[in-house]
Amino acid sequence: MLIPEAEQRDFLVYAFRYTLGRRTYAPHTVIQVLKSAWGELSEGDKNLYRREIRNAINDGMAGADFDAKAWAEILELK
């Protein structure tokens, strides 16, 4: 199944928001997709991800410690 290009952005945001803070294998998958797609994302979307990740980490809501560290890797991407 392929997600139409016009809806890919929305699905990635939905998956991101669902997995941020979860303590399952799902964050790892979304983090890998974000890393591989990072160069294609708009600056607005990059800022959205950065802001929500920072807030989750600062509030202690980014999942387990290893999840928070993995999410923090997104903050280092240019």
PyMOL Python script that loads the backbone (N, CA, C, O; Angstrom):
from pymol import cmd

cmd.read_pdbstr("""\
ATOM      1  N   MET A   1       0.848  -1.184   0.000  1.00  0.00           N
ATOM      2  CA  MET A   1       0.000   0.000   0.000  1.00  0.00           C
ATOM      3  C   MET A   1       0.883   1.233   0.000  1.00  0.00           C
ATOM      4  O   MET A   1       1.823   1.340   0.788  1.00  0.00           O
ATOM      5  N   LEU A   2       0.581   2.137  -0.868  1.00  0.00           N
ATOM      6  CA  LEU A   2       1.312   3.389  -0.932  1.00  0.00           C
ATOM      7  C   LEU A   2       0.421   4.522  -0.449  1.00  0.00           C
ATOM      8  O   LEU A   2      -0.768   4.577  -0.762  1.00  0.00           O
ATOM      9  N   ILE A   3       1.006   5.403   0.302  1.00  0.00           N
ATOM     10  CA  ILE A   3       0.276   6.582   0.763  1.00  0.00           C
ATOM     11  C   ILE A   3       0.451   7.661  -0.303  1.00  0.00           C
ATOM     12  O   ILE A   3       1.581   7.976  -0.676  1.00  0.00           O
ATOM     13  N   PRO A   4      -0.642   8.228  -0.796  1.00  0.00           N
ATOM     14  CA  PRO A   4      -0.526   9.279  -1.805  1.00  0.00           C
ATOM     15  C   PRO A   4       0.376  10.409  -1.308  1.00  0.00           C
ATOM     16  O   PRO A   4       0.347  10.779  -0.134  1.00  0.00           O
ATOM     17  N   GLU A   5       1.163  10.938  -2.215  1.00  0.00           N
ATOM     18  CA  GLU A   5       2.133  11.969  -1.852  1.00  0.00           C
ATOM     19  C   GLU A   5       1.492  13.147  -1.125  1.00  0.00           C
ATOM     20  O   GLU A   5       2.078  13.700  -0.194  1.00  0.00           O
ATOM     21  N   ALA A   6       0.300  13.525  -1.546  1.00  0.00           N
ATOM     22  CA  ALA A   6      -0.377  14.669  -0.937  1.00  0.00           C
ATOM     23  C   ALA A   6      -0.709  14.433   0.538  1.00  0.00           C
ATOM     24  O   ALA A   6      -0.921  15.391   1.281  1.00  0.00           O
ATOM     25  N   GLU A   7      -0.757  13.177   0.965  1.00  0.00           N
ATOM     26  CA  GLU A   7      -1.130  12.861   2.344  1.00  0.00           C
ATOM     27  C   GLU A   7       0.036  12.349   3.186  1.00  0.00           C
ATOM     28  O   GLU A   7      -0.134  12.100   4.379  1.00  0.00           O
ATOM     29  N   GLN A   8       1.201  12.189   2.594  1.00  0.00           N
ATOM     30  CA  GLN A   8       2.342  11.657   3.326  1.00  0.00           C
ATOM     31  C   GLN A   8       2.739  12.539   4.502  1.00  0.00           C
ATOM     32  O   GLN A   8       3.035  12.033   5.584  1.00  0.00           O
ATOM     33  N   ARG A   9       2.747  13.837   4.303  1.00  0.00           N
ATOM     34  CA  ARG A   9       3.114  14.761   5.368  1.00  0.00           C
ATOM     35  C   ARG A   9       2.184  14.592   6.563  1.00  0.00           C
ATOM     36  O   ARG A   9       2.636  14.496   7.704  1.00  0.00           O
ATOM     37  N   ASP A  10       0.889  14.557   6.293  1.00  0.00           N
ATOM     38  CA  ASP A  10      -0.084  14.409   7.373  1.00  0.00           C
ATOM     39  C   ASP A  10       0.126  13.113   8.138  1.00  0.00           C
ATOM     40  O   ASP A  10       0.098  13.102   9.368  1.00  0.00           O
ATOM     41  N   PHE A  11       0.336  12.025   7.417  1.00  0.00           N
ATOM     42  CA  PHE A  11       0.534  10.734   8.074  1.00  0.00           C
ATOM     43  C   PHE A  11       1.785  10.735   8.939  1.00  0.00           C
ATOM     44  O   PHE A  11       1.790  10.149  10.021  1.00  0.00           O
ATOM     45  N   LEU A  12       2.839  11.385   8.476  1.00  0.00           N
ATOM     46  CA  LEU A  12       4.062  11.445   9.272  1.00  0.00           C
ATOM     47  C   LEU A  12       3.840  12.257  10.547  1.00  0.00           C
ATOM     48  O   LEU A  12       4.316  11.869  11.614  1.00  0.00           O
ATOM     49  N   VAL A  13       3.133  13.363  10.449  1.00  0.00           N
ATOM     50  CA  VAL A  13       2.824  14.159  11.646  1.00  0.00           C
ATOM     51  C   VAL A  13       1.955  13.343  12.608  1.00  0.00           C
ATOM     52  O   VAL A  13       2.201  13.349  13.814  1.00  0.00           O
ATOM     53  N   TYR A  14       0.956  12.649  12.094  1.00  0.00           N
ATOM     54  CA  TYR A  14       0.095  11.829  12.957  1.00  0.00           C
ATOM     55  C   TYR A  14       0.900  10.745  13.662  1.00  0.00           C
ATOM     56  O   TYR A  14       0.754  10.533  14.866  1.00  0.00           O
ATOM     57  N   ALA A  15       1.756  10.056  12.896  1.00  0.00           N
ATOM     58  CA  ALA A  15       2.575   8.990  13.478  1.00  0.00           C
ATOM     59  C   ALA A  15       3.527   9.557  14.523  1.00  0.00           C
ATOM     60  O   ALA A  15       3.712   8.965  15.587  1.00  0.00           O
ATOM     61  N   PHE A  16       4.125  10.692  14.224  1.00  0.00           N
ATOM     62  CA  PHE A  16       5.030  11.350  15.163  1.00  0.00           C
ATOM     63  C   PHE A  16       4.314  11.682  16.473  1.00  0.00           C
ATOM     64  O   PHE A  16       4.789  11.343  17.557  1.00  0.00           O
ATOM     65  N   ARG A  17       3.182  12.339  16.358  1.00  0.00           N
ATOM     66  CA  ARG A  17       2.461  12.744  17.569  1.00  0.00           C
ATOM     67  C   ARG A  17       1.946  11.545  18.361  1.00  0.00           C
ATOM     68  O   ARG A  17       1.870  11.597  19.589  1.00  0.00           O
ATOM     69  N   TYR A  18       1.602  10.494  17.679  1.00  0.00           N
ATOM     70  CA  TYR A  18       1.136   9.283  18.364  1.00  0.00           C
ATOM     71  C   TYR A  18       2.286   8.614  19.120  1.00  0.00           C
ATOM     72  O   TYR A  18       2.106   8.148  20.245  1.00  0.00           O
ATOM     73  N   THR A  19       3.460   8.568  18.501  1.00  0.00           N
ATOM     74  CA  THR A  19       4.558   7.806  19.099  1.00  0.00           C
ATOM     75  C   THR A  19       5.396   8.596  20.088  1.00  0.00           C
ATOM     76  O   THR A  19       6.034   8.004  20.958  1.00  0.00           O
ATOM     77  N   LEU A  20       5.411   9.922  19.976  1.00  0.00           N
ATOM     78  CA  LEU A  20       6.213  10.717  20.912  1.00  0.00           C
ATOM     79  C   LEU A  20       5.695  10.465  22.331  1.00  0.00           C
ATOM     80  O   LEU A  20       4.546  10.770  22.648  1.00  0.00           O
ATOM     81  N   GLY A  21       6.550   9.913  23.161  1.00  0.00           N
ATOM     82  CA  GLY A  21       6.167   9.619  24.533  1.00  0.00           C
ATOM     83  C   GLY A  21       5.752   8.181  24.771  1.00  0.00           C
ATOM     84  O   GLY A  21       5.607   7.763  25.920  1.00  0.00           O
ATOM     85  N   ARG A  22       5.555   7.408  23.695  1.00  0.00           N
ATOM     86  CA  ARG A  22       5.174   6.001  23.858  1.00  0.00           C
ATOM     87  C   ARG A  22       6.383   5.188  24.298  1.00  0.00           C
ATOM     88  O   ARG A  22       7.528   5.530  24.003  1.00  0.00           O
ATOM     89  N   ARG A  23       6.108   4.131  24.993  1.00  0.00           N
ATOM     90  CA  ARG A  23       7.166   3.222  25.447  1.00  0.00           C
ATOM     91  C   ARG A  23       6.987   1.882  24.738  1.00  0.00           C
ATOM     92  O   ARG A  23       6.749   0.845  25.358  1.00  0.00           O
ATOM     93  N   THR A  24       7.110   1.948  23.414  1.00  0.00           N
ATOM     94  CA  THR A  24       6.991   0.758  22.567  1.00  0.00           C
ATOM     95  C   THR A  24       8.083   0.822  21.510  1.00  0.00           C
ATOM     96  O   THR A  24       8.954   1.691  21.553  1.00  0.00           O
ATOM     97  N   TYR A  25       8.028  -0.097  20.571  1.00  0.00           N
ATOM     98  CA  TYR A  25       8.977  -0.081  19.459  1.00  0.00           C
ATOM     99  C   TYR A  25       8.614   0.990  18.427  1.00  0.00           C
ATOM    100  O   TYR A  25       9.446   1.338  17.589  1.00  0.00           O
ATOM    101  N   ALA A  26       7.413   1.508  18.473  1.00  0.00           N
ATOM    102  CA  ALA A  26       6.925   2.442  17.456  1.00  0.00           C
ATOM    103  C   ALA A  26       7.759   3.721  17.343  1.00  0.00           C
ATOM    104  O   ALA A  26       8.006   4.164  16.221  1.00  0.00           O
ATOM    105  N   PRO A  27       8.206   4.337  18.442  1.00  0.00           N
ATOM    106  CA  PRO A  27       9.030   5.545  18.281  1.00  0.00           C
ATOM    107  C   PRO A  27      10.270   5.299  17.427  1.00  0.00           C
ATOM    108  O   PRO A  27      10.648   6.148  16.620  1.00  0.00           O
ATOM    109  N   HIS A  28      10.899   4.149  17.600  1.00  0.00           N
ATOM    110  CA  HIS A  28      12.105   3.856  16.819  1.00  0.00           C
ATOM    111  C   HIS A  28      11.808   3.927  15.319  1.00  0.00           C
ATOM    112  O   HIS A  28      12.593   4.492  14.557  1.00  0.00           O
ATOM    113  N   THR A  29      10.695   3.366  14.901  1.00  0.00           N
ATOM    114  CA  THR A  29      10.328   3.371  13.483  1.00  0.00           C
ATOM    115  C   THR A  29      10.114   4.789  12.986  1.00  0.00           C
ATOM    116  O   THR A  29      10.624   5.162  11.929  1.00  0.00           O
ATOM    117  N   VAL A  30       9.358   5.587  13.743  1.00  0.00           N
ATOM    118  CA  VAL A  30       9.072   6.965  13.317  1.00  0.00           C
ATOM    119  C   VAL A  30      10.340   7.798  13.318  1.00  0.00           C
ATOM    120  O   VAL A  30      10.529   8.619  12.420  1.00  0.00           O
ATOM    121  N   ILE A  31      11.210   7.614  14.290  1.00  0.00           N
ATOM    122  CA  ILE A  31      12.477   8.349  14.326  1.00  0.00           C
ATOM    123  C   ILE A  31      13.300   8.033  13.086  1.00  0.00           C
ATOM    124  O   ILE A  31      13.883   8.938  12.488  1.00  0.00           O
ATOM    125  N   GLN A  32      13.359   6.775  12.692  1.00  0.00           N
ATOM    126  CA  GLN A  32      14.117   6.393  11.498  1.00  0.00           C
ATOM    127  C   GLN A  32      13.515   7.017  10.237  1.00  0.00           C
ATOM    128  O   GLN A  32      14.249   7.467   9.357  1.00  0.00           O
ATOM    129  N   VAL A  33      12.201   7.044  10.149  1.00  0.00           N
ATOM    130  CA  VAL A  33      11.547   7.665   8.988  1.00  0.00           C
ATOM    131  C   VAL A  33      11.832   9.163   8.971  1.00  0.00           C
ATOM    132  O   VAL A  33      12.134   9.722   7.917  1.00  0.00           O
ATOM    133  N   LEU A  34      11.739   9.816  10.123  1.00  0.00           N
ATOM    134  CA  LEU A  34      12.040  11.254  10.180  1.00  0.00           C
ATOM    135  C   LEU A  34      13.478  11.540   9.753  1.00  0.00           C
ATOM    136  O   LEU A  34      13.729  12.476   8.993  1.00  0.00           O
ATOM    137  N   LYS A  35      14.405  10.750  10.233  1.00  0.00           N
ATOM    138  CA  LYS A  35      15.810  10.955   9.866  1.00  0.00           C
ATOM    139  C   LYS A  35      16.008  10.809   8.366  1.00  0.00           C
ATOM    140  O   LYS A  35      16.701  11.620   7.751  1.00  0.00           O
ATOM    141  N   SER A  36      15.414   9.798   7.777  1.00  0.00           N
ATOM    142  CA  SER A  36      15.619   9.574   6.343  1.00  0.00           C
ATOM    143  C   SER A  36      14.886  10.606   5.486  1.00  0.00           C
ATOM    144  O   SER A  36      15.309  10.879   4.363  1.00  0.00           O
ATOM    145  N   ALA A  37      13.806  11.177   5.990  1.00  0.00           N
ATOM    146  CA  ALA A  37      13.032  12.162   5.225  1.00  0.00           C
ATOM    147  C   ALA A  37      13.430  13.605   5.544  1.00  0.00           C
ATOM    148  O   ALA A  37      12.940  14.531   4.896  1.00  0.00           O
ATOM    149  N   TRP A  38      14.296  13.810   6.516  1.00  0.00           N
ATOM    150  CA  TRP A  38      14.586  15.148   7.041  1.00  0.00           C
ATOM    151  C   TRP A  38      14.921  16.157   5.948  1.00  0.00           C
ATOM    152  O   TRP A  38      14.431  17.285   5.982  1.00  0.00           O
ATOM    153  N   GLY A  39      15.739  15.774   4.991  1.00  0.00           N
ATOM    154  CA  GLY A  39      16.146  16.694   3.928  1.00  0.00           C
ATOM    155  C   GLY A  39      15.006  17.137   3.033  1.00  0.00           C
ATOM    156  O   GLY A  39      15.126  18.145   2.337  1.00  0.00           O
ATOM    157  N   GLU A  40      13.906  16.405   3.036  1.00  0.00           N
ATOM    158  CA  GLU A  40      12.767  16.726   2.185  1.00  0.00           C
ATOM    159  C   GLU A  40      11.669  17.503   2.917  1.00  0.00           C
ATOM    160  O   GLU A  40      10.708  17.956   2.295  1.00  0.00           O
ATOM    161  N   LEU A  41      11.810  17.654   4.229  1.00  0.00           N
ATOM    162  CA  LEU A  41      10.775  18.332   5.018  1.00  0.00           C
ATOM    163  C   LEU A  41      10.905  19.838   4.909  1.00  0.00           C
ATOM    164  O   LEU A  41      12.002  20.366   4.727  1.00  0.00           O
ATOM    165  N   SER A  42       9.788  20.520   5.022  1.00  0.00           N
ATOM    166  CA  SER A  42       9.812  21.984   5.019  1.00  0.00           C
ATOM    167  C   SER A  42      10.401  22.481   6.339  1.00  0.00           C
ATOM    168  O   SER A  42      10.400  21.757   7.335  1.00  0.00           O
ATOM    169  N   GLU A  43      10.891  23.689   6.344  1.00  0.00           N
ATOM    170  CA  GLU A  43      11.423  24.273   7.583  1.00  0.00           C
ATOM    171  C   GLU A  43      10.326  24.378   8.634  1.00  0.00           C
ATOM    172  O   GLU A  43      10.584  24.203   9.825  1.00  0.00           O
ATOM    173  N   GLY A  44       9.114  24.660   8.199  1.00  0.00           N
ATOM    174  CA  GLY A  44       7.996  24.723   9.138  1.00  0.00           C
ATOM    175  C   GLY A  44       7.760  23.390   9.832  1.00  0.00           C
ATOM    176  O   GLY A  44       7.531  23.347  11.041  1.00  0.00           O
ATOM    177  N   ASP A  45       7.815  22.298   9.066  1.00  0.00           N
ATOM    178  CA  ASP A  45       7.633  20.973   9.662  1.00  0.00           C
ATOM    179  C   ASP A  45       8.804  20.620  10.568  1.00  0.00           C
ATOM    180  O   ASP A  45       8.606  20.064  11.648  1.00  0.00           O
ATOM    181  N   LYS A  46      10.022  20.937  10.138  1.00  0.00           N
ATOM    182  CA  LYS A  46      11.190  20.679  10.991  1.00  0.00           C
ATOM    183  C   LYS A  46      11.045  21.407  12.324  1.00  0.00           C
ATOM    184  O   LYS A  46      11.327  20.844  13.381  1.00  0.00           O
ATOM    185  N   ASN A  47      10.610  22.647  12.267  1.00  0.00           N
ATOM    186  CA  ASN A  47      10.423  23.420  13.501  1.00  0.00           C
ATOM    187  C   ASN A  47       9.323  22.831  14.377  1.00  0.00           C
ATOM    188  O   ASN A  47       9.439  22.834  15.603  1.00  0.00           O
ATOM    189  N   LEU A  48       8.260  22.326  13.759  1.00  0.00           N
ATOM    190  CA  LEU A  48       7.186  21.664  14.512  1.00  0.00           C
ATOM    191  C   LEU A  48       7.736  20.463  15.269  1.00  0.00           C
ATOM    192  O   LEU A  48       7.487  20.313  16.465  1.00  0.00           O
ATOM    193  N   TYR A  49       8.484  19.606  14.577  1.00  0.00           N
ATOM    194  CA  TYR A  49       9.057  18.427  15.220  1.00  0.00           C
ATOM    195  C   TYR A  49      10.015  18.835  16.340  1.00  0.00           C
ATOM    196  O   TYR A  49       9.951  18.291  17.442  1.00  0.00           O
ATOM    197  N   ARG A  50      10.892  19.782  16.062  1.00  0.00           N
ATOM    198  CA  ARG A  50      11.855  20.222  17.081  1.00  0.00           C
ATOM    199  C   ARG A  50      11.140  20.756  18.320  1.00  0.00           C
ATOM    200  O   ARG A  50      11.481  20.390  19.445  1.00  0.00           O
ATOM    201  N   ARG A  51      10.163  21.606  18.113  1.00  0.00           N
ATOM    202  CA  ARG A  51       9.438  22.223  19.238  1.00  0.00           C
ATOM    203  C   ARG A  51       8.742  21.161  20.087  1.00  0.00           C
ATOM    204  O   ARG A  51       8.847  21.175  21.314  1.00  0.00           O
ATOM    205  N   GLU A  52       8.034  20.243  19.433  1.00  0.00           N
ATOM    206  CA  GLU A  52       7.292  19.231  20.183  1.00  0.00           C
ATOM    207  C   GLU A  52       8.225  18.241  20.873  1.00  0.00           C
ATOM    208  O   GLU A  52       7.924  17.769  21.969  1.00  0.00           O
ATOM    209  N   ILE A  53       9.347  17.925  20.246  1.00  0.00           N
ATOM    210  CA  ILE A  53      10.324  17.040  20.886  1.00  0.00           C
ATOM    211  C   ILE A  53      10.937  17.733  22.099  1.00  0.00           C
ATOM    212  O   ILE A  53      11.020  17.138  23.173  1.00  0.00           O
ATOM    213  N   ARG A  54      11.366  18.984  21.940  1.00  0.00           N
ATOM    214  CA  ARG A  54      11.931  19.729  23.085  1.00  0.00           C
ATOM    215  C   ARG A  54      10.942  19.789  24.241  1.00  0.00           C
ATOM    216  O   ARG A  54      11.312  19.545  25.390  1.00  0.00           O
ATOM    217  N   ASN A  55       9.700  20.109  23.946  1.00  0.00           N
ATOM    218  CA  ASN A  55       8.686  20.191  24.995  1.00  0.00           C
ATOM    219  C   ASN A  55       8.507  18.849  25.697  1.00  0.00           C
ATOM    220  O   ASN A  55       8.426  18.798  26.925  1.00  0.00           O
ATOM    221  N   ALA A  56       8.444  17.772  24.934  1.00  0.00           N
ATOM    222  CA  ALA A  56       8.256  16.442  25.524  1.00  0.00           C
ATOM    223  C   ALA A  56       9.452  16.075  26.403  1.00  0.00           C
ATOM    224  O   ALA A  56       9.276  15.552  27.504  1.00  0.00           O
ATOM    225  N   ILE A  57      10.653  16.343  25.928  1.00  0.00           N
ATOM    226  CA  ILE A  57      11.849  16.037  26.721  1.00  0.00           C
ATOM    227  C   ILE A  57      11.867  16.876  27.995  1.00  0.00           C
ATOM    228  O   ILE A  57      12.102  16.352  29.084  1.00  0.00           O
ATOM    229  N   ASN A  58      11.621  18.172  27.860  1.00  0.00           N
ATOM    230  CA  ASN A  58      11.642  19.067  29.024  1.00  0.00           C
ATOM    231  C   ASN A  58      10.575  18.707  30.052  1.00  0.00           C
ATOM    232  O   ASN A  58      10.772  18.904  31.252  1.00  0.00           O
ATOM    233  N   ASP A  59       9.446  18.182  29.584  1.00  0.00           N
ATOM    234  CA  ASP A  59       8.344  17.811  30.482  1.00  0.00           C
ATOM    235  C   ASP A  59       8.446  16.365  30.972  1.00  0.00           C
ATOM    236  O   ASP A  59       7.580  15.892  31.707  1.00  0.00           O
ATOM    237  N   GLY A  60       9.505  15.669  30.564  1.00  0.00           N
ATOM    238  CA  GLY A  60       9.659  14.275  30.949  1.00  0.00           C
ATOM    239  C   GLY A  60       8.638  13.355  30.298  1.00  0.00           C
ATOM    240  O   GLY A  60       8.290  12.310  30.847  1.00  0.00           O
ATOM    241  N   MET A  61       8.165  13.750  29.128  1.00  0.00           N
ATOM    242  CA  MET A  61       7.105  13.002  28.447  1.00  0.00           C
ATOM    243  C   MET A  61       7.559  12.422  27.101  1.00  0.00           C
ATOM    244  O   MET A  61       6.743  12.212  26.203  1.00  0.00           O
ATOM    245  N   ALA A  62       8.868  12.165  26.971  1.00  0.00           N
ATOM    246  CA  ALA A  62       9.387  11.649  25.696  1.00  0.00           C
ATOM    247  C   ALA A  62       9.614  10.152  25.739  1.00  0.00           C
ATOM    248  O   ALA A  62      10.368   9.622  24.923  1.00  0.00           O
ATOM    249  N   GLY A  63       8.979   9.457  26.673  1.00  0.00           N
ATOM    250  CA  GLY A  63       9.142   8.012  26.788  1.00  0.00           C
ATOM    251  C   GLY A  63      10.256   7.661  27.746  1.00  0.00           C
ATOM    252  O   GLY A  63      10.649   8.466  28.591  1.00  0.00           O
ATOM    253  N   ALA A  64      10.761   6.445  27.604  1.00  0.00           N
ATOM    254  CA  ALA A  64      11.865   5.980  28.439  1.00  0.00           C
ATOM    255  C   ALA A  64      13.129   6.783  28.108  1.00  0.00           C
ATOM    256  O   ALA A  64      13.179   7.478  27.094  1.00  0.00           O
ATOM    257  N   ASP A  65      14.132   6.684  28.957  1.00  0.00           N
ATOM    258  CA  ASP A  65      15.375   7.438  28.741  1.00  0.00           C
ATOM    259  C   ASP A  65      15.972   7.186  27.363  1.00  0.00           C
ATOM    260  O   ASP A  65      16.411   8.120  26.692  1.00  0.00           O
ATOM    261  N   PHE A  66      15.987   5.920  26.939  1.00  0.00           N
ATOM    262  CA  PHE A  66      16.566   5.625  25.623  1.00  0.00           C
ATOM    263  C   PHE A  66      15.721   6.210  24.503  1.00  0.00           C
ATOM    264  O   PHE A  66      16.250   6.562  23.449  1.00  0.00           O
ATOM    265  N   ASP A  67      14.399   6.319  24.718  1.00  0.00           N
ATOM    266  CA  ASP A  67      13.538   6.967  23.721  1.00  0.00           C
ATOM    267  C   ASP A  67      13.849   8.458  23.654  1.00  0.00           C
ATOM    268  O   ASP A  67      13.986   9.019  22.567  1.00  0.00           O
ATOM    269  N   ALA A  68      13.961   9.099  24.819  1.00  0.00           N
ATOM    270  CA  ALA A  68      14.260  10.536  24.859  1.00  0.00           C
ATOM    271  C   ALA A  68      15.588  10.823  24.159  1.00  0.00           C
ATOM    272  O   ALA A  68      15.710  11.815  23.440  1.00  0.00           O
ATOM    273  N   LYS A  69      16.577   9.961  24.368  1.00  0.00           N
ATOM    274  CA  LYS A  69      17.867  10.149  23.694  1.00  0.00           C
ATOM    275  C   LYS A  69      17.718  10.008  22.188  1.00  0.00           C
ATOM    276  O   LYS A  69      18.333  10.759  21.431  1.00  0.00           O
ATOM    277  N   ALA A  70      16.916   9.061  21.750  1.00  0.00           N
ATOM    278  CA  ALA A  70      16.695   8.874  20.314  1.00  0.00           C
ATOM    279  C   ALA A  70      15.953  10.068  19.718  1.00  0.00           C
ATOM    280  O   ALA A  70      16.294  10.537  18.633  1.00  0.00           O
ATOM    281  N   TRP A  71      14.929  10.561  20.435  1.00  0.00           N
ATOM    282  CA  TRP A  71      14.214  11.750  19.952  1.00  0.00           C
ATOM    283  C   TRP A  71      15.162  12.945  19.897  1.00  0.00           C
ATOM    284  O   TRP A  71      15.074  13.756  18.976  1.00  0.00           O
ATOM    285  N   ALA A  72      16.058  13.064  20.862  1.00  0.00           N
ATOM    286  CA  ALA A  72      16.990  14.194  20.900  1.00  0.00           C
ATOM    287  C   ALA A  72      17.906  14.197  19.686  1.00  0.00           C
ATOM    288  O   ALA A  72      18.401  15.254  19.295  1.00  0.00           O
ATOM    289  N   GLU A  73      18.140  13.052  19.090  1.00  0.00           N
ATOM    290  CA  GLU A  73      18.962  12.997  17.868  1.00  0.00           C
ATOM    291  C   GLU A  73      18.317  13.805  16.750  1.00  0.00           C
ATOM    292  O   GLU A  73      19.021  14.360  15.906  1.00  0.00           O
ATOM    293  N   ILE A  74      17.017  13.877  16.731  1.00  0.00           N
ATOM    294  CA  ILE A  74      16.319  14.675  15.723  1.00  0.00           C
ATOM    295  C   ILE A  74      16.672  16.153  15.888  1.00  0.00           C
ATOM    296  O   ILE A  74      16.783  16.880  14.901  1.00  0.00           O
ATOM    297  N   LEU A  75      16.846  16.590  17.119  1.00  0.00           N
ATOM    298  CA  LEU A  75      17.163  17.989  17.386  1.00  0.00           C
ATOM    299  C   LEU A  75      18.519  18.384  16.819  1.00  0.00           C
ATOM    300  O   LEU A  75      18.767  19.569  16.596  1.00  0.00           O
ATOM    301  N   GLU A  76      19.395  17.425  16.582  1.00  0.00           N
ATOM    302  CA  GLU A  76      20.733  17.692  16.055  1.00  0.00           C
ATOM    303  C   GLU A  76      20.777  17.762  14.528  1.00  0.00           C
ATOM    304  O   GLU A  76      21.780  18.191  13.958  1.00  0.00           O
ATOM    305  N   LEU A  77      19.698  17.345  13.865  1.00  0.00           N
ATOM    306  CA  LEU A  77      19.682  17.358  12.402  1.00  0.00           C
ATOM    307  C   LEU A  77      19.594  18.785  11.888  1.00  0.00           C
ATOM    308  O   LEU A  77      18.945  19.638  12.494  1.00  0.00           O
ATOM    309  N   LYS A  78      20.237  19.029  10.790  1.00  0.00           N
ATOM    310  CA  LYS A  78      20.227  20.371  10.177  1.00  0.00           C
ATOM    311  C   LYS A  78      19.210  20.477   9.084  1.00  0.00           C
ATOM    312  O   LYS A  78      19.073  21.534   8.469  1.00  0.00           O
TER     313      LYS A  78
END
""", "prot")
cmd.dss("prot")
cmd.show_as("cartoon", "prot")
cmd.util.cbc("prot")
cmd.orient("prot")
